[in-house]
Amino acid sequence: MKIDIEARSFALTNPLRGYVQRRLCRTLCWYTDRIERIALVLEEVKGSRPGVAYKSRIRVKVAHLPVVVIEESGAHLCVAVDRAASRAGRKLARATARGIGPQSIASSAWSPSAA
């Protein structure tokens, strides 16, 4: 599982890089054999509200499934990363369940003629 992290409009420090990697690994560790690449883009967003908000965009390339893209924002960078990682984990769980389900049903020994 390869993780690419890109920070736009601010510097990506080593502690922040470590936090993001740990969070993604903890959330997506169940799918390491299926995940080919994770690309994470972090950026500051200046909106209509006072202060700075952060946006986190995760793209997960999974073998034999469409690319999973999640985008989250929050007042703090860690909040945006946590939300995006959690959503990516849930979305991968649904996608892999759908991807595995029909194959296991189709390959089962039961057939309509046997009933």
C-alpha angles and dihedrals in degrees: 000000000000119000120200115191122191126182119200123200094003140056120267106225125202094248090052092047090050092049092051093047093048092048094049093045092049093049100040101033091110090066103043092117091055102037114092100178141355120203118190124187119192122190143165116244121201107203139168093282119082115262132028128296127197132222127204122195120188124191115189120191109204125187113257093359134089119268112275114222122188127178124188135165135198145164090258128042094233091054092053092048093047094050093046093047092049092049091047090053093050093045092049090049091054093043095049092044090054091043094051099037102068093043093053091047092048093049096048120114094241117102131176092243091057093058 
